[in-house]
Amino acid sequence: MLNHFAAAVLANGALLLLLALNVSRVRIQEKIAYGDGDNKRMKAAIRAHANGIEQVPLFLLLVLALEILGFNGLWLTGLVVAFTLSRVLHAHGMLASNFMTRRVGATVTYLAQALGLILLAVVAL
């Protein structure tokens, strides 16, 4: 059963969809058909979405691999919750130009990925 994986895909997929919709919203508001138009808001919207696209797939693969190998329980729940909240914090920090929130989100993202990789190495080896 892949409950953690499904929850991680649902939550992080919804976040990525919201960030993609935000790119379109800003593009319409700022009347920018292609690229970033050298517009600060557009650049932030694009990078917030792109950063999620860069970070989420590895984490989802880690959760899937851990579940396939039978790792389950509170550690995995905590890892999924921490990662998902970190992605929300990071996106908010990028879009609101709040460097501290962005930094905390990035740090927790990296820590969750590193812990996931360590757990996978322990379980798989």
N, CA, C and O atoms as a Tinker XYZ file with bonds, in Angstrom:
   500  protein
     1  N      0.858000   -1.179000    0.000000    73     2
     2  CA     0.000000    0.000000    0.000000    64     1     3
     3  C      0.902000    1.239000    0.000000    63     2     4     5
     4  O      1.862000    1.300000    0.768000    81     3
     5  N      0.606000    2.218000   -0.846000    73     3     6
     6  CA     1.463000    3.381000   -1.020000    64     5     7
     7  C      0.817000    4.661000   -0.491000    63     6     8     9
     8  O      0.742000    5.668000   -1.195000    81     7
     9  N      0.357000    4.610000    0.744000    73     7    10
    10  CA    -0.339000    5.769000    1.306000    64     9    11
    11  C      0.537000    7.007000    1.417000    63    10    12    13
    12  O      0.091000    8.104000    1.081000    81    11
    13  N      1.765000    6.856000    1.877000    73    11    14
    14  CA     2.650000    8.011000    2.000000    64    13    15
    15  C      2.980000    8.589000    0.629000    63    14    16    17
    16  O      3.015000    9.804000    0.437000    81    15
    17  N      3.217000    7.698000   -0.305000    73    15    18
    18  CA     3.532000    8.154000   -1.659000    64    17    19
    19  C      2.345000    8.914000   -2.247000    63    18    20    21
    20  O      2.518000    9.992000   -2.816000    81    19
    21  N      1.143000    8.359000   -2.112000    73    19    22
    22  CA    -0.053000    9.020000   -2.646000    64    21    23
    23  C     -0.260000   10.382000   -1.981000    63    22    24    25
    24  O     -0.595000   11.358000   -2.652000    81    23
    25  N     -0.062000   10.447000   -0.668000    73    23    26
    26  CA    -0.223000   11.715000    0.047000    64    25    27
    27  C      0.812000   12.727000   -0.412000    63    26    28    29
    28  O      0.494000   13.903000   -0.590000    81    27
    29  N      2.061000   12.277000   -0.608000    73    27    30
    30  CA     3.120000   13.184000   -1.054000    64    29    31
    31  C      2.849000   13.686000   -2.462000    63    30    32    33
    32  O      3.053000   14.865000   -2.749000    81    31
    33  N      2.391000   12.799000   -3.347000    73    31    34
    34  CA     2.064000   13.222000   -4.713000    64    33    35
    35  C      0.901000   14.197000   -4.696000    63    34    36    37
    36  O      0.938000   15.212000   -5.391000    81    35
    37  N     -0.125000   13.909000   -3.920000    73    35    38
    38  CA    -1.290000   14.778000   -3.837000    64    37    39
    39  C     -0.918000   16.175000   -3.337000    63    38    40    41
    40  O     -1.256000   17.175000   -3.971000    81    39
    41  N     -0.233000   16.240000   -2.216000    73    39    42
    42  CA     0.085000   17.536000   -1.628000    64    41    43
    43  C      1.075000   18.330000   -2.475000    63    42    44    45
    44  O      0.863000   19.515000   -2.735000    81    43
    45  N      2.149000   17.684000   -2.902000    73    43    46
    46  CA     3.163000   18.398000   -3.674000    64    45    47
    47  C      2.700000   18.651000   -5.103000    63    46    48    49
    48  O      3.077000   19.655000   -5.706000    81    47
    49  N      1.892000   17.758000   -5.648000    73    47    50
    50  CA     1.305000   18.000000   -6.969000    64    49    51
    51  C      0.370000   19.195000   -6.944000    63    50    52    53
    52  O      0.371000   20.010000   -7.866000    81    51
    53  N     -0.434000   19.302000   -5.882000    73    51    54
    54  CA    -1.331000   20.453000   -5.747000    64    53    55
    55  C     -0.529000   21.749000   -5.631000    63    54    56    57
    56  O     -0.889000   22.760000   -6.233000    81    55
    57  N      0.558000   21.717000   -4.856000    73    55    58
    58  CA     1.403000   22.904000   -4.720000    64    57    59
    59  C      2.003000   23.299000   -6.068000    63    58    60    61
    60  O      2.000000   24.477000   -6.425000    81    59
    61  N      2.519000   22.319000   -6.821000    73    59    62
    62  CA     3.095000   22.625000   -8.132000    64    61    63
    63  C      2.046000   23.169000   -9.090000    63    62    64    65
    64  O      2.337000   24.067000   -9.880000    81    63
    65  N      0.830000   22.635000   -9.029000    73    63    66
    66  CA    -0.242000   23.159000   -9.870000    64    65    67
    67  C     -0.549000   24.611000   -9.500000    63    66    68    69
    68  O     -0.714000   25.452000  -10.384000    81    67
    69  N     -0.627000   24.908000   -8.214000    73    67    70
    70  CA    -0.883000   26.286000   -7.785000    64    69    71
    71  C      0.235000   27.224000   -8.231000    63    70    72    73
    72  O     -0.024000   28.354000   -8.646000    81    71
    73  N      1.464000   26.758000   -8.147000    73    71    74
    74  CA     2.584000   27.589000   -8.591000    64    73    75
    75  C      2.562000   27.801000  -10.104000    63    74    76    77
    76  O      2.908000   28.882000  -10.579000    81    75
    77  N      2.161000   26.784000  -10.862000    73    75    78
    78  CA     2.041000   26.929000  -12.317000    64    77    79
    79  C      0.923000   27.909000  -12.659000    63    78    80    81
    80  O      1.076000   28.750000  -13.545000    81    79
    81  N     -0.198000   27.799000  -11.955000    73    79    82
    82  CA    -1.306000   28.742000  -12.175000    64    81    83
    83  C     -0.880000   30.167000  -11.829000    63    82    84    85
    84  O     -1.302000   31.121000  -12.483000    81    83
    85  N     -0.047000   30.308000  -10.807000    73    83    86
    86  CA     0.452000   31.625000  -10.439000    64    85    87
    87  C      1.310000   32.209000  -11.553000    63    86    88    89
    88  O      1.233000   33.407000  -11.825000    81    87
    89  N      2.126000   31.385000  -12.200000    73    87    90
    90  CA     2.922000   31.861000  -13.333000    64    89    91
    91  C      1.996000   32.420000  -14.410000    63    90    92    93
    92  O      2.244000   33.499000  -14.949000    81    91
    93  N      0.935000   31.689000  -14.720000    73    91    94
    94  CA    -0.020000   32.165000  -15.734000    64    93    95
    95  C     -0.713000   33.445000  -15.293000    63    94    96    97
    96  O     -0.906000   34.363000  -16.090000    81    95
    97  N     -1.088000   33.501000  -14.014000    73    95    98
    98  CA    -1.761000   34.691000  -13.487000    64    97    99
    99  C     -0.867000   35.916000  -13.614000    63    98   100   101
   100  O     -1.309000   36.962000  -14.089000    81    99
   101  N      0.375000   35.795000  -13.196000    73    99   102
   102  CA     1.311000   36.916000  -13.270000    64   101   103
   103  C      1.580000   37.280000  -14.726000    63   102   104   105
   104  O      1.676000   38.456000  -15.074000    81   103
   105  N      1.700000   36.262000  -15.568000    73   103   106
   106  CA     1.934000   36.505000  -17.002000    64   105   107
   107  C      0.798000   37.349000  -17.598000    63   106   108   109
   108  O      1.046000   38.270000  -18.375000    81   107
   109  N     -0.441000   37.028000  -17.228000    73   107   110
   110  CA    -1.601000   37.776000  -17.729000    64   109   111
   111  C     -1.610000   39.190000  -17.146000    63   110   112   113
   112  O     -1.805000   40.165000  -17.872000    81   111
   113  N     -1.398000   39.295000  -15.831000    73   111   114
   114  CA    -1.417000   40.614000  -15.184000    64   113   115
   115  C     -0.344000   41.536000  -15.732000    63   114   116   117
   116  O     -0.584000   42.727000  -15.935000    81   115
   117  N      0.826000   40.994000  -15.970000    73   115   118
   118  CA     1.954000   41.811000  -16.421000    64   117   119
   119  C      2.052000   41.893000  -17.955000    63   118   120   121
   120  O      2.922000   42.573000  -18.498000    81   119
   121  N      1.142000   41.188000  -18.633000    73   119   122
   122  CA     1.115000   41.178000  -20.107000    64   121   123
   123  C      2.466000   40.754000  -20.701000    63   122   124   125
   124  O      3.059000   41.447000  -21.528000    81   123
   125  N      2.921000   39.582000  -20.238000    73   123   126
   126  CA     4.188000   39.031000  -20.707000    64   125   127
   127  C      3.880000   37.716000  -21.419000    63   126   128   129
   128  O      3.541000   36.721000  -20.779000    81   127
   129  N      3.998000   37.720000  -22.729000    73   127   130
   130  CA     3.643000   36.535000  -23.510000    64   129   131
   131  C      4.705000   35.438000  -23.418000    63   130   132   133
   132  O      4.356000   34.262000  -23.323000    81   131
   133  N      5.972000   35.790000  -23.442000    73   131   134
   134  CA     7.050000   34.799000  -23.463000    64   133   135
   135  C      8.146000   35.185000  -22.478000    63   134   136   137
   136  O      8.367000   36.366000  -22.208000    81   135
   137  N      8.824000   34.184000  -21.951000    73   135   138
   138  CA     9.949000   34.445000  -21.063000    64   137   139
   139  C      9.530000   35.168000  -19.799000    63   138   140   141
   140  O      8.397000   35.030000  -19.338000    81   139
   141  N     10.455000   35.943000  -19.241000    73   139   142
   142  CA    10.154000   36.661000  -18.008000    64   141   143
   143  C      9.981000   38.160000  -18.216000    63   142   144   145
   144  O      9.652000   38.880000  -17.273000    81   143
   145  N     10.201000   38.644000  -19.452000    73   143   146
   146  CA    10.025000   40.058000  -19.746000    64   145   147
   147  C     10.891000   40.959000  -18.884000    63   146   148   149
   148  O     10.606000   42.150000  -18.758000    81   147
   149  N     11.938000   40.416000  -18.293000    73   147   150
   150  CA    12.794000   41.151000  -17.361000    64   149   151
   151  C     11.968000   41.798000  -16.246000    63   150   152   153
   152  O     12.275000   42.893000  -15.775000    81   151
   153  N     10.906000   41.086000  -15.838000    73   151   154
   154  CA     9.978000   41.560000  -14.815000    64   153   155
   155  C     10.232000   40.787000  -13.520000    63   154   156   157
   156  O     10.235000   39.556000  -13.522000    81   155
   157  N     10.442000   41.502000  -12.424000    73   155   158
   158  CA    10.786000   40.880000  -11.149000    64   157   159
   159  C      9.713000   39.906000  -10.654000    63   158   160   161
   160  O     10.042000   38.809000  -10.202000    81   159
   161  N      8.445000   40.290000  -10.733000    73   159   162
   162  CA     7.347000   39.405000  -10.304000    64   161   163
   163  C      7.300000   38.142000  -11.151000    63   162   164   165
   164  O      7.090000   37.043000  -10.637000    81   163
   165  N      7.500000   38.311000  -12.464000    73   163   166
   166  CA     7.457000   37.169000  -13.368000    64   165   167
   167  C      8.612000   36.220000  -13.085000    63   166   168   169
   168  O      8.437000   35.002000  -13.057000    81   167
   169  N      9.796000   36.791000  -12.875000    73   167   170
   170  CA    10.966000   35.964000  -12.555000    64   169   171
   171  C     10.738000   35.167000  -11.270000    63   170   172   173
   172  O     11.062000   33.982000  -11.205000    81   171
   173  N     10.188000   35.812000  -10.265000    73   171   174
   174  CA     9.935000   35.133000   -8.991000    64   173   175
   175  C      8.914000   34.014000   -9.159000    63   174   176   177
   176  O      9.096000   32.925000   -8.614000    81   175
   177  N      7.845000   34.267000   -9.907000    73   175   178
   178  CA     6.820000   33.244000  -10.123000    64   177   179
   179  C      7.395000   32.047000  -10.879000    63   178   180   181
   180  O      7.130000   30.898000  -10.524000    81   179
   181  N      8.170000   32.315000  -11.907000    73   179   182
   182  CA     8.775000   31.237000  -12.697000    64   181   183
   183  C      9.738000   30.419000  -11.838000    63   182   184   185
   184  O      9.709000   29.189000  -11.866000    81   183
   185  N     10.594000   31.108000  -11.073000    73   183   186
   186  CA    11.583000   30.385000  -10.269000    64   185   187
   187  C     10.947000   29.619000   -9.114000    63   186   188   189
   188  O     11.421000   28.538000   -8.763000    81   187
   189  N      9.881000   30.158000   -8.513000    73   187   190
   190  CA     9.205000   29.431000   -7.436000    64   189   191
   191  C      8.652000   28.114000   -7.970000    63   190   192   193
   192  O      8.770000   27.075000   -7.321000    81   191
   193  N      8.050000   28.161000   -9.151000    73   191   194
   194  CA     7.524000   26.952000   -9.770000    64   193   195
   195  C      8.660000   26.027000  -10.186000    63   194   196   197
   196  O      8.617000   24.829000   -9.907000    81   195
   197  N      9.665000   26.565000  -10.843000    73   195   198
   198  CA    10.776000   25.751000  -11.335000    64   197   199
   199  C     11.532000   25.086000  -10.184000    63   198   200   201
   200  O     11.960000   23.938000  -10.307000    81   199
   201  N     11.698000   25.791000   -9.077000    73   199   202
   202  CA    12.402000   25.198000   -7.953000    64   201   203
   203  C     11.643000   23.994000   -7.417000    63   202   204   205
   204  O     12.247000   22.987000   -7.049000    81   203
   205  N     10.325000   24.097000   -7.374000    73   203   206
   206  CA     9.523000   22.936000   -6.973000    64   205   207
   207  C      9.696000   21.775000   -7.932000    63   206   208   209
   208  O      9.818000   20.624000   -7.514000    81   207
   209  N      9.706000   22.081000   -9.217000    73   207   210
   210  CA     9.902000   21.043000  -10.237000    64   209   211
   211  C     11.275000   20.391000  -10.071000    63   210   212   213
   212  O     11.435000   19.203000  -10.352000    81   211
   213  N     12.250000   21.151000   -9.624000    73   211   214
   214  CA    13.603000   20.619000   -9.427000    64   213   215
   215  C     13.702000   19.727000   -8.183000    63   214   216   217
   216  O     14.465000   18.762000   -8.183000    81   215
   217  N     12.953000   20.031000   -7.139000    73   215   218
   218  CA    13.107000   19.334000   -5.858000    64   217   219
   219  C     12.115000   18.187000   -5.627000    63   218   220   221
   220  O     12.476000   17.165000   -5.045000    81   219
   221  N     10.892000   18.349000   -6.073000    73   219   222
   222  CA     9.837000   17.389000   -5.746000    64   221   223
   223  C     10.068000   15.994000   -6.341000    63   222   224   225
   224  O      9.870000   15.012000   -5.626000    81   223
   225  N     10.475000   15.852000   -7.609000    73   223   226
   226  CA    10.599000   14.490000   -8.166000    64   225   227
   227  C     11.537000   13.570000   -7.386000    63   226   228   229
   228  O     11.195000   12.411000   -7.150000    81   227
   229  N     12.716000   14.061000   -6.979000    73   227   230
   230  CA    13.636000   13.218000   -6.208000    64   229   231
   231  C     12.979000   12.753000   -4.919000    63   230   232   233
   232  O     13.074000   11.581000   -4.556000    81   231
   233  N     12.319000   13.662000   -4.235000    73   231   234
   234  CA    11.694000   13.286000   -2.971000    64   233   235
   235  C     10.596000   12.247000   -3.184000    63   234   236   237
   236  O     10.489000   11.288000   -2.420000    81   235
   237  N      9.786000   12.435000   -4.215000    73   235   238
   238  CA     8.722000   11.461000   -4.478000    64   237   239
   239  C      9.300000   10.087000   -4.798000    63   238   240   241
   240  O      8.753000    9.070000   -4.371000    81   239
   241  N     10.397000   10.049000   -5.542000    73   239   242
   242  CA    11.044000    8.768000   -5.829000    64   241   243
   243  C     11.578000    8.122000   -4.549000    63   242   244   245
   244  O     11.500000    6.904000   -4.389000    81   243
   245  N     12.115000    8.931000   -3.644000    73   243   246
   246  CA    12.586000    8.395000   -2.362000    64   245   247
   247  C     11.445000    7.781000   -1.559000    63   246   248   249
   248  O     11.587000    6.688000   -1.011000    81   247
   249  N     10.326000    8.476000   -1.489000    73   247   250
   250  CA     9.173000    7.967000   -0.741000    64   249   251
   251  C      8.663000    6.676000   -1.380000    63   250   252   253
   252  O      8.365000    5.713000   -0.674000    81   251
   253  N      8.563000    6.651000   -2.690000    73   251   254
   254  CA     8.100000    5.453000   -3.386000    64   253   255
   255  C      9.048000    4.278000   -3.131000    63   254   256   257
   256  O      8.599000    3.173000   -2.827000    81   255
   257  N     10.346000    4.514000   -3.254000    73   255   258
   258  CA    11.320000    3.444000   -3.031000    64   257   259
   259  C     11.243000    2.927000   -1.597000    63   258   260   261
   260  O     11.270000    1.716000   -1.373000    81   259
   261  N     11.147000    3.833000   -0.630000    73   259   262
   262  CA    11.056000    3.417000    0.766000    64   261   263
   263  C      9.806000    2.578000    1.014000    63   262   264   265
   264  O      9.863000    1.577000    1.728000    81   263
   265  N      8.693000    2.974000    0.436000    73   263   266
   266  CA     7.465000    2.209000    0.629000    64   265   267
   267  C      7.539000    0.852000   -0.051000    63   266   268   269
   268  O      7.088000   -0.147000    0.511000    81   267
   269  N      8.099000    0.803000   -1.248000    73   267   270
   270  CA     8.251000   -0.478000   -1.951000    64   269   271
   271  C      9.113000   -1.437000   -1.135000    63   270   272   273
   272  O      8.856000   -2.640000   -1.105000    81   271
   273  N     10.130000   -0.899000   -0.478000    73   271   274
   274  CA    11.026000   -1.728000    0.344000    64   273   275
   275  C     10.449000   -2.034000    1.727000    63   274   276   277
   276  O     11.101000   -2.689000    2.541000    81   275
   277  N      9.240000   -1.566000    1.993000    73   275   278
   278  CA     8.563000   -1.903000    3.244000    64   277   279
   279  C      8.795000   -0.939000    4.390000    63   278   280   281
   280  O      8.346000   -1.191000    5.509000    81   279
   281  N      9.489000    0.161000    4.133000    73   279   282
   282  CA     9.696000    1.152000    5.190000    64   281   283
   283  C      8.422000    1.967000    5.325000    63   282   284   285
   284  O      7.902000    2.488000    4.338000    81   283
   285  N      7.927000    2.076000    6.528000    73   283   286
   286  CA     6.656000    2.752000    6.727000    64   285   287
   287  C      6.617000    3.330000    8.133000    63   286   288   289
   288  O      7.554000    3.155000    8.913000    81   287
   289  N      5.555000    4.001000    8.444000    73   287   290
   290  CA     5.367000    4.459000    9.804000    64   289   291
   291  C      5.623000    5.931000   10.018000    63   290   292   293
   292  O      5.620000    6.734000    9.084000    81   291
   293  N      5.847000    6.264000   11.280000    73   291   294
   294  CA     5.952000    7.658000   11.691000    64   293   295
   295  C      7.121000    8.400000   11.057000    63   294   296   297
   296  O      7.000000    9.583000   10.736000    81   295
   297  N      8.252000    7.722000   10.871000    73   295   298
   298  CA     9.398000    8.385000   10.230000    64   297   299
   299  C      9.031000    8.867000    8.839000    63   298   300   301
   300  O      9.354000    9.991000    8.456000    81   299
   301  N      8.364000    8.026000    8.095000    73   299   302
   302  CA     7.993000    8.392000    6.726000    64   301   303
   303  C      6.914000    9.472000    6.724000    63   302   304   305
   304  O      6.943000   10.381000    5.894000    81   303
   305  N      5.975000    9.373000    7.641000    73   303   306
   306  CA     4.953000   10.416000    7.769000    64   305   307
   307  C      5.608000   11.759000    8.076000    63   306   308   309
   308  O      5.304000   12.766000    7.436000    81   307
   309  N      6.501000   11.767000    9.052000    73   307   310
   310  CA     7.198000   12.997000    9.411000    64   309   311
   311  C      8.011000   13.561000    8.267000    63   310   312   313
   312  O      8.053000   14.775000    8.064000    81   311
   313  N      8.657000   12.680000    7.519000    73   311   314
   314  CA     9.464000   13.106000    6.383000    64   313   315
   315  C      8.600000   13.760000    5.309000    63   314   316   317
   316  O      8.962000   14.807000    4.773000    81   315
   317  N      7.464000   13.150000    4.993000    73   315   318
   318  CA     6.560000   13.706000    3.975000    64   317   319
   319  C      5.982000   15.038000    4.439000    63   318   320   321
   320  O      5.920000   15.989000    3.660000    81   319
   321  N      5.564000   15.116000    5.682000    73   319   322
   322  CA     4.997000   16.368000    6.205000    64   321   323
   323  C      6.054000   17.467000    6.218000    63   322   324   325
   324  O      5.783000   18.591000    5.794000    81   323
   325  N      7.253000   17.155000    6.700000    73   323   326
   326  CA     8.317000   18.157000    6.769000    64   325   327
   327  C      8.681000   18.658000    5.376000    63   326   328   329
   328  O      8.820000   19.861000    5.159000    81   327
   329  N      8.836000   17.729000    4.432000    73   327   330
   330  CA     9.197000   18.127000    3.074000    64   329   331
   331  C      8.111000   19.003000    2.462000    63   330   332   333
   332  O      8.407000   20.047000    1.880000    81   331
   333  N      6.870000   18.587000    2.590000    73   331   334
   334  CA     5.761000   19.331000    1.980000    64   333   335
   335  C      5.655000   20.731000    2.580000    63   334   336   337
   336  O      5.495000   21.708000    1.848000    81   335
   337  N      5.744000   20.833000    3.892000    73   335   338
   338  CA     5.700000   22.157000    4.522000    64   337   339
   339  C      6.895000   23.004000    4.102000    63   338   340   341
   340  O      6.773000   24.217000    3.933000    81   339
   341  N      8.043000   22.367000    3.937000    73   339   342
   342  CA     9.227000   23.115000    3.505000    64   341   343
   343  C      9.048000   23.687000    2.108000    63   342   344   345
   344  O      9.531000   24.783000    1.821000    81   343
   345  N      8.361000   22.958000    1.236000    73   343   346
   346  CA     8.123000   23.447000   -0.119000    64   345   347
   347  C      7.150000   24.626000   -0.100000    63   346   348   349
   348  O      7.299000   25.564000   -0.883000    81   347
   349  N      6.152000   24.584000    0.792000    73   347   350
   350  CA     5.221000   25.708000    0.929000    64   349   351
   351  C      5.971000   26.930000    1.449000    63   350   352   353
   352  O      5.803000   28.032000    0.926000    81   351
   353  N      6.803000   26.738000    2.481000    73   351   354
   354  CA     7.588000   27.848000    3.023000    64   353   355
   355  C      8.513000   28.439000    1.962000    63   354   356   357
   356  O      8.612000   29.659000    1.831000    81   355
   357  N      9.178000   27.590000    1.221000    73   355   358
   358  CA    10.111000   28.064000    0.204000    64   357   359
   359  C      9.373000   28.873000   -0.858000    63   358   360   361
   360  O      9.815000   29.961000   -1.227000    81   359
   361  N      8.258000   28.351000   -1.351000    73   359   362
   362  CA     7.493000   29.065000   -2.375000    64   361   363
   363  C      7.001000   30.406000   -1.842000    63   362   364   365
   364  O      7.096000   31.424000   -2.528000    81   363
   365  N      6.477000   30.406000   -0.620000    73   363   366
   366  CA     6.013000   31.663000   -0.022000    64   365   367
   367  C      7.173000   32.653000    0.097000    63   366   368   369
   368  O      7.029000   33.835000   -0.215000    81   367
   369  N      8.307000   32.161000    0.547000    73   367   370
   370  CA     9.468000   33.026000    0.686000    64   369   371
   371  C      9.913000   33.630000   -0.631000    63   370   372   373
   372  O     10.315000   34.793000   -0.681000    81   371
   373  N      9.843000   32.843000   -1.701000    73   371   374
   374  CA    10.228000   33.369000   -3.013000    64   373   375
   375  C      9.219000   34.390000   -3.526000    63   374   376   377
   376  O      9.597000   35.436000   -4.055000    81   375
   377  N      7.952000   34.086000   -3.369000    73   375   378
   378  CA     6.913000   34.961000   -3.925000    64   377   379
   379  C      6.708000   36.226000   -3.092000    63   378   380   381
   380  O      6.323000   37.264000   -3.628000    81   379
   381  N      6.961000   36.145000   -1.795000    73   379   382
   382  CA     6.784000   37.308000   -0.919000    64   381   383
   383  C      8.104000   38.024000   -0.655000    63   382   384   385
   384  O      8.159000   38.949000    0.156000    81   383
   385  N      9.152000   37.606000   -1.325000    73   383   386
   386  CA    10.493000   38.178000   -1.122000    64   385   387
   387  C     10.891000   38.175000    0.352000    63   386   388   389
   388  O     11.419000   39.158000    0.871000    81   387
   389  N     10.626000   37.047000    1.014000    73   387   390
   390  CA    10.995000   36.873000    2.409000    64   389   391
   391  C     12.157000   35.879000    2.457000    63   390   392   393
   392  O     11.950000   34.666000    2.434000    81   391
   393  N     13.369000   36.405000    2.523000    73   391   394
   394  CA    14.553000   35.565000    2.409000    64   393   395
   395  C     14.639000   34.527000    3.523000    63   394   396   397
   396  O     15.029000   33.389000    3.262000    81   395
   397  N     14.288000   34.883000    4.748000    73   395   398
   398  CA    14.394000   33.932000    5.860000    64   397   399
   399  C     13.457000   32.748000    5.662000    63   398   400   401
   400  O     13.858000   31.604000    5.876000    81   399
   401  N     12.214000   33.003000    5.257000    73   399   402
   402  CA    11.265000   31.924000    5.006000    64   401   403
   403  C     11.760000   31.039000    3.866000    63   402   404   405
   404  O     11.669000   29.813000    3.927000    81   403
   405  N     12.274000   31.670000    2.850000    73   403   406
   406  CA    12.828000   30.926000    1.707000    64   405   407
   407  C     13.994000   30.053000    2.165000    63   406   408   409
   408  O     14.085000   28.887000    1.781000    81   407
   409  N     14.868000   30.603000    2.967000    73   407   410
   410  CA    16.040000   29.870000    3.436000    64   409   411
   411  C     15.655000   28.692000    4.331000    63   410   412   413
   412  O     16.218000   27.604000    4.206000    81   411
   413  N     14.704000   28.909000    5.228000    73   411   414
   414  CA    14.235000   27.815000    6.090000    64   413   415
   415  C     13.610000   26.716000    5.225000    63   414   416   417
   416  O     13.869000   25.532000    5.436000    81   415
   417  N     12.790000   27.114000    4.259000    73   415   418
   418  CA    12.177000   26.133000    3.369000    64   417   419
   419  C     13.205000   25.330000    2.598000    63   418   420   421
   420  O     13.074000   24.113000    2.472000    81   419
   421  N     14.221000   25.994000    2.084000    73   419   422
   422  CA    15.269000   25.299000    1.338000    64   421   423
   423  C     16.056000   24.358000    2.247000    63   422   424   425
   424  O     16.364000   23.230000    1.863000    81   423
   425  N     16.378000   24.823000    3.447000    73   423   426
   426  CA    17.152000   23.995000    4.381000    64   425   427
   427  C     16.403000   22.727000    4.754000    63   426   428   429
   428  O     16.975000   21.637000    4.732000    81   427
   429  N     15.128000   22.861000    5.096000    73   427   430
   430  CA    14.338000   21.685000    5.476000    64   429   431
   431  C     14.145000   20.767000    4.271000    63   430   432   433
   432  O     14.131000   19.546000    4.427000    81   431
   433  N     13.995000   21.336000    3.071000    73   431   434
   434  CA    13.906000   20.518000    1.861000    64   433   435
   435  C     15.143000   19.640000    1.726000    63   434   436   437
   436  O     15.037000   18.431000    1.520000    81   435
   437  N     16.321000   20.257000    1.845000    73   435   438
   438  CA    17.576000   19.504000    1.698000    64   437   439
   439  C     17.730000   18.460000    2.801000    63   438   440   441
   440  O     18.173000   17.341000    2.544000    81   439
   441  N     17.367000   18.826000    4.020000    73   439   442
   442  CA    17.475000   17.870000    5.128000    64   441   443
   443  C     16.534000   16.681000    4.930000    63   442   444   445
   444  O     16.912000   15.540000    5.193000    81   443
   445  N     15.317000   16.943000    4.470000    73   443   446
   446  CA    14.365000   15.847000    4.225000    64   445   447
   447  C     14.871000   14.930000    3.120000    63   446   448   449
   448  O     14.757000   13.709000    3.222000    81   447
   449  N     15.429000   15.515000    2.068000    73   447   450
   450  CA    15.976000   14.689000    0.987000    64   449   451
   451  C     17.173000   13.878000    1.479000    63   450   452   453
   452  O     17.297000   12.696000    1.160000    81   451
   453  N     18.054000   14.510000    2.253000    73   451   454
   454  CA    19.231000   13.801000    2.768000    64   453   455
   455  C     18.818000   12.663000    3.699000    63   454   456   457
   456  O     19.349000   11.557000    3.606000    81   455
   457  N     17.872000   12.936000    4.593000    73   455   458
   458  CA    17.388000   11.875000    5.496000    64   457   459
   459  C     16.742000   10.753000    4.698000    63   458   460   461
   460  O     16.951000    9.576000    4.995000    81   459
   461  N     15.960000   11.111000    3.687000    73   459   462
   462  CA    15.351000   10.090000    2.833000    64   461   463
   463  C     16.395000    9.223000    2.150000    63   462   464   465
   464  O     16.229000    8.007000    2.061000    81   463
   465  N     17.467000    9.835000    1.667000    73   463   466
   466  CA    18.549000    9.079000    1.028000    64   465   467
   467  C     19.253000    8.170000    2.039000    63   466   468   469
   468  O     19.587000    7.029000    1.721000    81   467
   469  N     19.476000    8.669000    3.241000    73   467   470
   470  CA    20.108000    7.847000    4.289000    64   469   471
   471  C     19.211000    6.668000    4.640000    63   470   472   473
   472  O     19.682000    5.534000    4.724000    81   471
   473  N     17.926000    6.924000    4.846000    73   471   474
   474  CA    16.995000    5.840000    5.154000    64   473   475
   475  C     16.955000    4.810000    4.022000    63   474   476   477
   476  O     16.927000    3.604000    4.268000    81   475
   477  N     16.954000    5.293000    2.805000    73   475   478
   478  CA    16.931000    4.374000    1.666000    64   477   479
   479  C     18.202000    3.516000    1.646000    63   478   480   481
   480  O     18.132000    2.314000    1.390000    81   479
   481  N     19.346000    4.117000    1.911000    73   479   482
   482  CA    20.594000    3.351000    1.941000    64   481   483
   483  C     20.548000    2.287000    3.034000    63   482   484   485
   484  O     20.985000    1.157000    2.817000    81   483
   485  N     20.023000    2.638000    4.203000    73   483   486
   486  CA    19.941000    1.676000    5.331000    64   485   487
   487  C     18.975000    0.535000    4.991000    63   486   488   489
   488  O     19.272000   -0.635000    5.231000    81   487
   489  N     17.826000    0.893000    4.433000    73   487   490
   490  CA    16.803000   -0.122000    4.132000    64   489   491
   491  C     17.215000   -0.995000    2.948000    63   490   492   493
   492  O     16.962000   -2.200000    2.949000    81   491
   493  N     17.842000   -0.400000    1.950000    73   491   494
   494  CA    18.149000   -1.130000    0.721000    64   493   495
   495  C     19.417000   -1.967000    0.828000    63   494   496   497
   496  O     19.579000   -2.939000    0.090000    81   495
   497  N     20.318000   -1.602000    1.740000    73   495   498
   498  CA    21.602000   -2.305000    1.819000    64   497   499
   499  C     21.639000   -3.295000    2.930000    63   498   500
   500  O     22.652000   -3.966000    3.126000    81   499
